[in-house]
Amino acid sequence: MEDTLVSSRIARVKKDAGVAVLESIGFTTSDLINSAFDYVIEKGCLPAAVQGRKPSKESFVGFVSESTLDIDWGSDSRTYKEILRRGKASDYEALA
């Protein structure tokens, strides 16, 4: 069987972290790439974890609603930073 070289650009930090994990479980980068190609050839798709990287509109809306403070802008004369600071303080006080 003739071998070929596969090249890919990824962040060095990601590569270094991945190589460290692979080494800790007794595998190499070549093992990973060969396993990935075997999977794609057998299944005809990428693993579900990779396919699911793009969030749906519903998950994005959920994320925004969970990470946003409700602010009543009515007649409040405080600045945005003051309102935000008090909103965070009330959330974090509940954790103390």
Sequence and secondary structure as in RCSB ss.txt:
>XXXX:A:sequence
MEDTLVSSRIARVKKDAGVAVLESIGFTTSDLINSAFDYVIEKGCLPAAVQGRKPSKESFVGFVSESTLDIDWGS
DSRTYKEILRRGKASDYEALA
>XXXX:A:secstr
           HHHHHHHHHHHHHTT  HHHHHHHHHHHHHHHSS  HHHHTTS  HHHHHHHHHHT      SS
  S HHHHHHHHHHHHHHHH 
